[in-house]
Amino acid sequence: MHGCRNERLLVKAIKIRGFAAEIGQMAAKRGNDSLRKFRLDNILENAYIAVMNQQNYVQINQRYSGLAETTCCLSCGGAINHAQPHKGEFCVDLGSGRGTDAVRMAEDVGELGQVVGIDIADGMIEKARATAQKLSVDNVRFEKAELESLPIENGVADLIISNCVLNHARSKAKVWEEIFRILKPGGRFVISDIYSLEPVPEEFKNDPEAVAECWAGADTREVYVQTIQKAGFASFDVLEESKPYAKGKVQVCSWTIAGVKPGKKKCCG
Ligand SMILES: C[S@@+](CC[C@H](N)C(=O)[O-])C[C@H]1O[C@@H](n2cnc3c(N)ncnc32)[C@H](O)[C@@H]1O
């Protein structure tokens, strides 16, 4: 039953994207500015992303809610070990899972600081809230949300961490725009994730189960770098990078990267 519905949604989504691409090409060929102004292709691309996300997130919610009470390792790098949250800072963990890293940051930033963990899986949010309560850590909160639309104001975060999460997002460009948006000027990110050695074939990229398994959503290193730069981070550091290894049906590498949002005013002196 669900399978049929998902297939119908998938067909619709692919048609929408095809339609969007045609309109974009038509507009470009004719130099049709009025058509461009409407940004119809963008609207349709967003509709495509929304339909695809709906499917992906059902799978992600299912998979990770099921893993919430297990102890299996879900990380792919040491972002938290490089993060160095300072007293009083406002920190965000994207895809906070069972909440371990967010709680650790909450302890580091102290009672004047605050931490928000974002996750899409109900089971993970429940588990993380229970852990914080058990440890009496009350300067951390966990919110169910998608990485592409963070429930956080502009320019408030000092530090964003994430571990093995961004590869799941259908629109990495939107996620990186969100990271840039919520960071303060001078705010920093430390992110562990994977990239693929070769572009992941469309059949896997469009398979919500394979995406939820933490490999089919991966971008290549080149695309990853371009996405970060387009969002406004001119450069970033690579803190850790693994050798290639097999994951699902592809070869991937894990890496931990760190960068700073430009624009912090220099102190006079
Ligand atoms: C591989 S686990 C990593 C969890 C945690 N960061 C850790 O290192 O243990 C990925 C987590 O990201 C969440 N997630 C995946 N895609 C997401 C999205 N688009 N928006 C919000 N959370 C997402 C999943 O629900 C899951 O809890």
The ligand as a Tripos MOL2 file, in Angstrom:
@<TRIPOS>MOLECULE
LIG
   27    29     1     0     0
SMALL
NO_CHARGES

@<TRIPOS>ATOM
      1 C1         23.9690    8.5210   11.4190 C.3       1 LIG1
      2 S1         22.9380    9.2620   12.6110 S.3       1 LIG1
      3 C2         24.0930   10.2540   13.5270 C.3       1 LIG1
      4 C3         23.5820   10.6570   14.8920 C.3       1 LIG1
      5 C4         24.5690   11.4560   15.7610 C.3       1 LIG1
      6 N1         25.0090   12.6530   15.0980 N.3       1 LIG1
      7 C5         25.7440   10.5840   16.1260 C.2       1 LIG1
      8 O1         26.8780   10.8850   15.7100 O.co2     1 LIG1
      9 O2         25.5350    9.6030   16.8230 O.co2     1 LIG1
     10 C6         22.0660   10.4570   11.6400 C.3       1 LIG1
     11 C7         21.0380   11.2550   12.4380 C.3       1 LIG1
     12 O3         20.6050   12.3660   11.6330 O.3       1 LIG1
     13 C8         19.1940   12.4350   11.6150 C.3       1 LIG1
     14 N2         18.8260   13.0070   10.3190 N.ar      1 LIG1
     15 C9         19.0710   12.4860    9.1030 C.ar      1 LIG1
     16 N3         18.6430   13.2990    8.1530 N.ar      1 LIG1
     17 C10        18.1040   14.3730    8.7790 C.ar      1 LIG1
     18 C11        17.4920   15.5670    8.3040 C.ar      1 LIG1
     19 N4         17.3680   15.8110    7.0120 N.pl3     1 LIG1
     20 N5         17.0330   16.4560    9.2130 N.ar      1 LIG1
     21 C12        17.2000   16.2170   10.5540 C.ar      1 LIG1
     22 N6         17.7740   15.0960   11.0470 N.ar      1 LIG1
     23 C13        18.2260   14.1930   10.1690 C.ar      1 LIG1
     24 C14        18.7380   10.9910   11.8300 C.3       1 LIG1
     25 O4         17.4430   10.9190   12.3460 O.3       1 LIG1
     26 C15        19.7910   10.4500   12.7900 C.3       1 LIG1
     27 O5         19.4480   10.6600   14.1290 O.3       1 LIG1
@<TRIPOS>BOND
     1     1     2 1
     2     2     3 1
     3     2    10 1
     4     3     4 1
     5     4     5 1
     6     5     6 1
     7     5     7 1
     8     7     8 2
     9     7     9 1
    10    10    11 1
    11    11    12 1
    12    11    26 1
    13    12    13 1
    14    13    14 1
    15    13    24 1
    16    14    15 ar
    17    14    23 ar
    18    15    16 ar
    19    16    17 ar
    20    17    18 ar
    21    17    23 ar
    22    18    19 1
    23    18    20 ar
    24    20    21 ar
    25    21    22 ar
    26    22    23 ar
    27    24    25 1
    28    24    26 1
    29    26    27 1
@<TRIPOS>SUBSTRUCTURE
     1 LIG1         1 GROUP 0 **** ****
